[in-house]
Amino acid sequence: MRVGSFNVMHGLSLADGRVEVDRFAAAVADLDCDVLGLQEVDLAQPRSGGGDLAAAAATALGAPDTGWRFAPTVYGTPGHRWRPAEGERRADEPAYGIALVSRLPVHRWWVVPLGRAPVSSPVLAPGANRRARLILLDDEPRVALAAVVETTSGPLTVVTTHLSFAPGWNAFQLRRLVRGLRGVAGPVVLLGDLNLPGRLPTALTGWRRLATHRTYPAHAPRVQLDHVLARGPVGTVATTEARRTQISDHLALLTDLRR
């Protein structure tokens, strides 16, 4: 089975500065994942054509209607006007968050709240001609989205998340997530943009790092921010890859497992 993590940057192409849902869907389909964790996912956002990117990803991978979920973290648009995704979403209100797509049968879904950094932090954002610019941003709330999927070797819990860009707070959120998963029986795979480099997530969790590739920035990767971590007997790693697509400032991180 193939698992993957992909920060899709709401489907944006840095080559032309546009979001095209067909191009986004083609990029996701090319990954050919059985389970894929997505970060920076738009719903009804004008900047991405008002579409449902999580649903488009599920269709691209051939997942059943019961095989995908979108977990909003904010209502509104990050970097502009937004509010925490608490309570009911208003009709046609834009949303933004994470998603998990599975072609395998799903027995259970749940969301783990991880909190937010209470301070604004400087962030390097891609600009024109791939030149980064420093902007000051308020951190949005963070969550993890988890599912128990059925594999040929039995149930496997798969979790995806996108942690804070605020140093220290991302480590705190990762530790909170690990504590929240202690009661989950059996093997667990974590897919996500953790905003933590290299071996640091392993040091913070004690979990195994299944894929070792630089994933950011996509045009000239210098650091691994995207990770596939494992707890328990998840199988043998057959191959791994950091794949460049036509969208995003991150590479997609893929891991093939023999279970």
Secondary structure, DSSP 4 states (H G I P E B T S, - for coil): -EEEEEE-GGGB-TTTS-B-HHHHHHHHHHH--SEEEEEEEEES-GGGTT-BHHHHHHHHHT--GGGEEEEEEEEE-TTSSEEE--SPPPTT--EEEEEEEESS-EEEEEEEEEE--SS-EEEEEE-GGG-EEEEEEPPPPEEEEEEEEEETTEEEEEEEEE--SSTTHHHHHHHHHHHHTTT--S-EEEEEE-S--TTHHHHHH--EE------BSTTS--B--EEEEEES---EEEEEEEE--SS-SS-EEEEEEE-
